């Protein structure tokens, strides 16, 4: 073999080692068991991908390809993420992909040694059922390459494919890692094995968040180790009464709201004490926020008085003594005055073809109108009626400048009154939810759900068990800590008051 032949790069297949897959299953088993009683970290059903996923920015420049013509050029990156993978797609730090990869130097990729992965293998590693076309449309940062017959033959010869003649597409392994991070790595952890590490932290991810959708084999194994996990994944371990069970079977389990979108608790006692100390010494300090249900609005910035005139409309009308004359009968050259930035009253820009903009010296384009004369009277969000566009201009031309002043004030009152009504309604709703939260009831509980609340919800709260795995650095072991709830006398059905006498101690 001559020297030129020896220098040519060759193609290689990199299957996933069997031991890596075994360690990966053990890792999933241990990680899932440690968070099985934490719904936030579990994030959905175990046999499905976590509901909480990393929201990625669009980091590629679609108009440009890399030097090897096999991926889009990246316009953004993560400094910490670059330490986990090199430019060719090889992982650092002992990490492994969950799918087989290959290299295939050719003229199209300029004899590149980049790692590639078949799109079908990537979909399989993610436990998704989507076809390739749907998958690639969902992730536009991936640049698919169609496999040529010589590549297909090579993959079949290396037993990476079992059937020839398929229309295959592949992408660079690096671009797959940039998009999916820890999800496509064996024994991967959020943040630690994500490319976008800083973004993961900003979005509230921690290393304990679940990464993978569990296979039926692992799911049954977890259920056999801890049967409570199956209960937590379904509807709860408490069995209600027979009558209540029938009602629950006919009606879907209520979905309540997250309280933290409505209720913000007061700060700690230390923070309040520091605030009062600073105020006592006359020091400037930020105001401590409470539970934020105040319903206040900034009138001067949000609700402005509507203006149906230009800057000099009333001045021009007063100059020509037509304040009490209908604006449609003005024959004096009101148009000789500029209204606004050099605009004359009789000048209508080409873009303002609305008939409401063609009344010289005045502007009524803010009024809600409709071109459908068959509609019954309706009202806009601001409280004003929706006027019919065909008859409104003639009615407006009958108004005098003084009447237009009164009209502006009247419409301002309508806008403000409507807005205050919306604010009051919203505030009442939020206060109702606030006191539901303070009473220990789920936010959004309605009267027809009271039976569910008493029979099922409270029992689920009482039966809730938290299990945490805490590392003990002194003993060099992981300790399992279980926290159970014990109802106090305030818990419904556990009062310590009997008959009509208060529970006071008898006098000695």
C-alpha positions in Angstrom: 0.0 0.0 0.0 1.5 3.3 -1.0 1.8 6.3 1.3 -1.1 8.2 -0.4 -3.4 5.4 0.3 -2.3 5.1 3.9 -3.0 8.8 4.6 -6.6 8.7 3.4 -9.1 8.8 6.3 -11.3 5.7 6.7 -14.8 5.2 7.8 -15.6 3.7 11.3 -18.6 2.5 13.3 -18.8 3.2 17.0 -21.5 1.0 18.6 -22.6 1.6 22.2 -20.8 -0.8 24.6 -23.1 -3.2 26.3 -21.6 -2.4 29.7 -22.5 1.3 29.1 -26.1 0.3 28.5 -26.3 -1.8 31.7 -24.8 1.0 33.8 -27.2 3.4 32.1 -30.2 1.3 33.3 -28.9 1.1 36.8 -28.4 4.8 36.8 -32.0 5.5 35.7 -33.2 3.1 38.4 -31.3 4.7 41.2 -32.0 8.3 40.0 -35.8 7.6 39.6 -36.1 6.0 43.0 -34.4 8.9 44.7 -37.0 11.4 43.4 -40.1 9.1 43.1 -41.9 11.2 45.8 -41.1 14.6 44.3 -43.6 15.4 41.5 -41.6 18.5 40.5 -38.5 16.5 39.8 -40.4 13.6 38.2 -42.2 16.1 35.9 -45.0 13.9 34.5 -45.5 10.3 33.8 -42.4 8.1 34.0 -43.1 6.3 30.7 -43.1 9.6 28.8 -40.5 12.3 28.4 -40.5 14.9 31.3 -43.0 17.7 30.8 -40.5 20.3 31.8 -38.0 20.6 29.0 -35.2 23.0 28.4 -36.4 25.9 26.2 -33.5 26.5 23.7 -32.8 29.6 21.7 -32.5 29.4 17.9 -28.7 29.1 17.9 -27.9 28.3 14.2 -27.6 30.5 11.1 -29.7 28.7 8.5 -28.1 30.7 5.6 -24.6 29.3 6.2 -23.2 25.8 6.4 -20.1 24.7 8.2 -16.8 24.2 6.5 -17.6 20.5 6.1 -21.1 21.2 4.6 -22.7 18.9 7.2 -24.3 21.3 9.7 -25.6 24.8 10.1 -23.1 27.4 11.5 -23.7 28.0 15.2 -24.4 31.7 16.1 -24.5 31.1 19.8 -22.7 28.8 22.3 -22.1 27.9 25.9 -18.6 28.2 27.4 -19.1 25.4 29.8 -20.8 23.3 27.2 -17.8 23.5 24.9 -15.7 21.6 27.5 -18.0 18.6 27.2 -17.7 18.0 23.4 -15.1 18.9 20.7 -15.7 20.3 17.3 -15.9 16.9 15.6 -18.6 15.6 18.0 -16.5 13.5 20.3 -17.6 13.6 23.9 -15.2 14.5 26.8 -15.2 13.5 30.4 -16.0 9.8 29.9 -19.4 10.5 28.4 -21.1 8.1 25.9 -23.9 8.5 23.4 -27.0 6.3 23.7 -26.9 5.6 19.9 -24.2 4.2 17.6 -22.2 6.8 15.7 -20.0 6.6 12.6 -17.5 8.6 10.5 -17.6 8.6 6.7 -15.0 10.8 5.1 -16.0 11.7 1.5 -15.7 14.5 -1.0 -19.0 16.1 0.1 -17.8 16.6 3.7 -14.2 17.3 2.6 -12.9 14.0 4.1 -14.2 15.1 7.6 -13.7 12.9 10.6 -16.9 14.3 12.2 -19.1 11.9 14.1 -22.6 11.3 12.5 -25.8 9.6 13.8 -28.7 8.3 11.8 -31.9 10.2 12.4 -33.8 7.0 13.0 -31.3 6.0 15.7 -31.6 9.4 17.4 -35.4 9.2 17.5 -35.1 5.7 18.9 -32.8 6.8 21.7 -35.3 9.6 22.7 -38.1 7.0 22.9 -40.2 9.0 20.4 -42.7 7.6 17.9 -42.5 10.5 15.4 -41.4 9.8 11.8 -38.2 11.5 10.5 -40.0 14.2 8.6 -42.1 15.3 11.6 -39.1 15.0 13.9 -36.8 17.2 11.7 -39.6 19.8 11.2 -39.9 20.1 15.0 -36.1 20.6 15.5 -35.1 23.0 12.7 -31.5 23.5 14.1 -30.7 20.0 12.8 -29.3 19.8 9.3 -30.3 16.5 7.7 -28.1 14.9 5.0 -29.5 12.2 2.7 -27.3 9.1 2.7 -25.9 8.1 -0.7 -25.9 4.4 -1.9 -22.2 3.9 -1.0 -22.8 5.0 2.6 -25.9 2.8 2.9 -23.9 -0.2 1.6 -21.2 0.6 4.2 -23.7 0.8 7.1 -25.3 -2.5 6.0 -21.9 -4.2 5.8 -21.0 -3.0 9.3 -24.4 -4.3 10.5 -25.6 -0.8 11.6 -28.5 -1.4 9.1 -30.3 -4.6 8.5 -32.3 -3.6 5.4 -30.9 -1.9 2.4 -32.7 0.4 0.0 -34.1 2.7 2.7 -34.1 6.5 2.3 -31.8 7.3 5.2 -30.8 10.7 6.7 -28.2 11.5 9.1 -26.9 14.5 11.1 -23.7 15.4 13.0 -23.5 14.0 16.5 -22.4 17.4 17.8 -25.6 19.2 16.6 -27.7 16.4 18.2 -25.9 17.1 21.5 -26.4 20.8 21.2 -30.2 20.3 20.8 -30.8 17.4 23.3 -28.0 17.5 25.8 -28.1 15.0 28.6 -31.2 13.2 27.0 -29.0 11.4 24.4 -26.1 10.6 26.8 -25.8 7.4 28.8 -26.3 8.1 32.6 -26.8 11.8 31.8 -27.8 14.4 34.4 -29.5 17.7 33.8 -27.1 20.7 33.9 -24.0 18.5 34.4 -24.4 16.8 31.0 -26.3 19.6 29.1 -24.5 21.7 26.6 -26.5 24.8 27.5 -25.5 24.6 31.2 -26.0 28.3 32.1 -29.4 28.3 30.4 -30.4 25.2 32.3 -29.6 26.9 35.6 -31.5 30.0 34.6 -34.6 28.0 33.8 -34.6 26.3 37.2 -33.1 22.9 36.4 -31.1 21.0 38.9 -29.1 17.8 38.4 -31.8 15.7 40.1 -34.5 16.5 37.4 -35.6 13.4 35.5 -34.1 13.2 32.1 -35.4 10.0 30.4 -38.6 8.3 29.6 -38.6 4.9 31.2 -39.0 1.6 29.3 -41.7 -0.8 30.3 -39.0 -3.1 31.8 -37.6 -0.4 34.1 -41.1 0.9 34.9 -42.2 -2.5 36.2 -39.0 -2.9 38.1 -39.5 0.4 39.9 -43.1 -0.6 40.7 -42.0 -3.9 42.2 -39.4 -2.2 44.4 -41.7 0.6 45.6 -45.4 0.0 44.9 -46.2 3.5 46.1 -44.6 4.8 43.0 -47.3 3.2 40.9 -49.9 4.9 43.1 -48.3 8.3 42.8 -48.2 7.9 39.0 -51.9 7.1 38.9 -54.5 8.8 41.1 -53.5 8.3 44.8 -53.5 5.4 47.3 -56.6 6.4 49.3 -59.8 4.5 48.5 -62.9 6.7 49.0 -66.3 5.5 49.9 -68.3 3.5 47.3 -70.7 6.3 46.6 -67.9 8.8 46.1 -66.0 6.3 43.9 -68.9 6.2 41.5 -69.0 9.9 41.3 -65.3 10.1 40.7 -65.5 7.5 38.0 -68.1 9.6 36.2 -66.2 12.8 36.6 -62.6 13.5 35.7 -60.2 14.4 38.5 -60.2 18.2 38.9 -57.2 20.2 37.8 -56.4 22.9 40.2 -54.2 26.0 39.7 -50.6 26.6 40.8 -51.0 29.0 43.8 -47.7 30.8 43.1 -49.0 32.6 40.1 -51.6 34.3 42.3 -50.1 34.3 45.8 -46.8 35.7 46.9 -46.1 35.1 50.6 -44.8 37.9 52.9 -41.1 38.0 53.4 -39.4 36.6 56.5 -39.5 38.2 59.9 -35.8 39.2 59.6 -36.4 41.0 56.3 -39.4 42.9 57.7 -37.3 43.8 60.8 -34.5 45.1 58.7 -37.0 47.1 56.6 -38.5 48.8 59.7 -35.0 49.5 61.1 -34.0 51.3 57.9 -37.2 53.3 57.9 -36.7 54.3 61.5 -33.2 55.7 60.7 -34.6 57.6 57.7 -32.7 55.4 55.2 -33.9 54.9 51.7 -34.9 51.3 51.1 -37.0 49.3 48.7 -40.6 48.6 49.8 -41.2 45.0 50.8 -43.8 43.4 48.6 -46.7 41.6 50.2 -49.0 39.1 48.6 -49.5 41.6 45.6 -53.3 41.7 45.5 -54.0 45.4 45.4 -55.6 46.0 42.1 -54.0 49.4 41.7 -53.6 50.9 38.2 -51.6 53.9 37.0 -54.3 56.1 35.5 -51.9 58.7 34.0 -50.0 56.1 31.9 -52.5 53.4 31.2 -55.7 55.2 30.6 -55.3 58.5 28.8 -58.1 60.8 27.7 -59.0 60.0 24.1 -58.2 62.8 21.6 -60.4 63.3 18.6 -58.6 66.6 17.7 -55.1 67.6 16.4 -52.8 70.0 18.3 -54.4 73.2 16.9 -57.9 72.1 16.1 -59.6 74.0 18.9 -57.4 77.0 18.5 -58.3 77.3 14.8 -62.0 76.8 15.6 -61.9 79.6 18.2 -60.0 81.9 15.9 -62.7 81.5 13.3 -65.5 81.6 15.9 -66.9 78.2 14.9 -66.8 76.5 18.3 -70.6 76.0 18.3 -70.9 75.3 14.6 -71.0 71.7 13.2 -67.5 70.7 11.9 -69.1 69.5 8.7 -70.2 73.1 7.9 -66.9 74.8 8.5 -66.1 76.8 5.4 -63.3 78.8 6.9 -59.8 77.7 6.0 -59.2 75.6 9.1 -57.0 73.6 6.7 -54.5 76.6 6.7 -53.4 75.6 10.2 -51.1 72.7 10.8 -52.4 69.9 13.0 -49.7 67.8 14.5 -46.3 67.5 12.8 -46.8 69.7 9.8 -50.0 68.0 8.8 -52.8 70.2 7.4 -56.4 69.7 8.2 -57.4 69.0 4.6 -54.4 66.7 4.0 -55.1 63.0 4.3 -52.1 60.7 3.9 -52.4 57.9 1.4 -52.3 55.3 4.1 -55.3 56.8 5.9 -58.0 55.8 3.6 -60.5 55.3 6.4 -63.5 57.6 6.1 -63.1 58.6 9.8 -59.7 60.1 8.9 -61.2 62.2 6.1 -62.9 64.8 8.3 -60.6 67.9 8.0 -59.1 69.0 11.2 -60.3 66.1 13.4 -59.3 62.5 13.9 -61.9 59.9 15.0 -59.9 56.8 14.0 -59.8 55.6 17.6 -63.5 54.9 17.7 -64.5 51.2 17.4 -66.4 50.6 14.1 -67.7 47.8 12.0 -68.6 47.5 8.3 -71.3 44.9 8.9 -74.6 46.8 9.2 -76.5 43.6 10.0 -74.8 43.2 13.4 -76.8 44.1 16.5 -75.4 46.6 19.0 -72.2 45.4 20.7 -69.6 46.9 22.8 -65.8 47.1 22.6 -63.3 46.1 25.3 -63.2 49.7 26.4 -66.9 49.9 27.0 -67.9 52.0 23.9 -70.5 50.7 21.5 -69.2 49.5 18.2 -70.4 52.1 15.7 -71.6 51.3 12.1 -69.0 52.7 9.7 -71.5 53.6 7.0 -73.4 56.1 9.1 -70.9 57.3 11.7 -69.1 60.0 9.5 -72.3 61.9 8.9 -73.2 61.9 12.6 -69.7 63.1 13.5 -69.9 66.0 11.0 -72.9 67.3 13.0 -70.8 67.7 16.2 -69.5 71.1 17.2 -65.9 71.5 18.6 -67.4 72.2 22.1 -69.4 68.9 21.8 -66.3 67.1 20.8 -64.6 68.3 24.0 -67.6 66.9 26.0 -67.4 63.7 23.9 -63.8 63.1 24.8 -64.5 63.5 28.5 -67.5 61.2 28.3 -65.6 58.5 26.5 -62.8 58.8 29.0 -65.3 58.2 31.8 -66.6 55.1 30.0 -63.1 53.8 29.5 -62.1 54.3 33.1 -65.3 52.9 34.6 -65.0 49.8 32.4 -61.3 49.3 33.4 -62.1 49.7 37.1 -64.8 47.1 36.8 -62.4 44.7 35.2 -59.9 45.4 38.0 -62.5 44.9 40.7 -63.6 41.6 39.2 -60.0 40.4 38.9 -59.2 41.5 42.5 -62.2 39.7 43.9 -61.2 36.5 42.1 -57.6 36.7 43.3 -58.7 37.3 46.9 -61.0 34.3 46.8 -58.0 32.2 45.6 -55.8 33.7 48.2 -58.1 32.6 51.1 -58.5 29.2 49.5 -54.7 28.9 49.7 -54.6 30.1 53.3 -57.3 27.6 54.3 -55.2 24.8 52.8 -57.7 24.1 50.0 -56.5 23.8 46.4 -56.6 27.0 44.5 -59.6 27.1 42.1 -61.8 24.8 44.2 -65.5 25.2 43.3 -68.6 24.3 45.3 -69.4 21.2 43.2 -65.9 19.8 44.0 -66.3 20.0 47.8 -67.0 16.3 48.1 -63.8 15.5 46.1 -61.9 17.9 48.4 -63.1 16.1 51.6 -63.1 12.5 50.4 -60.0 12.4 48.3 -57.8 15.5 48.2 -57.3 15.8 52.0 -56.5 12.1 52.3 -53.9 12.4 49.5 -52.3 15.3 51.3 -52.3 13.3 54.6 -50.9 10.2 52.9 -48.1 12.1 51.1 -44.6 10.8 51.9 -41.4 12.5 50.9 -38.3 10.4 50.4 -35.0 12.1 49.9 -31.6 10.6 49.3 -29.0 12.6 51.3 -25.3 11.9 50.9 -23.5 11.3 54.3 -19.9 12.5 53.6 -18.7 11.2 57.0 -19.9 7.6 56.4 -19.5 7.8 52.6 -23.0 6.4 52.1 -26.3 7.7 50.8 -29.0 7.9 53.5 -32.7 7.6 52.8 -34.8 10.1 54.8 -38.6 9.7 54.9 -40.9 12.5 56.0 -44.5 11.7 56.8 -47.3 14.1 57.7 -49.1 14.1 61.0 -52.4 16.0 61.1 -52.8 18.7 63.8 -56.1 19.7 65.3 -56.7 22.2 62.6 -56.8 19.5 59.9 -60.3 18.7 58.8 -61.7 15.7 60.8 -58.9 15.8 63.4 -60.2 18.4 65.8 -59.4 17.9 69.5 -62.6 19.6 70.6 -65.4 17.2 71.8 -68.9 18.0 72.9 -69.5 21.7 73.7 -66.6 22.2 76.2 -63.3 23.8 75.2 -60.3 21.5 75.6 -59.0 23.3 78.7 -57.2 21.5 81.4 -59.1 21.0 84.6 -58.1 23.1 87.6 -56.0 21.2 90.2 
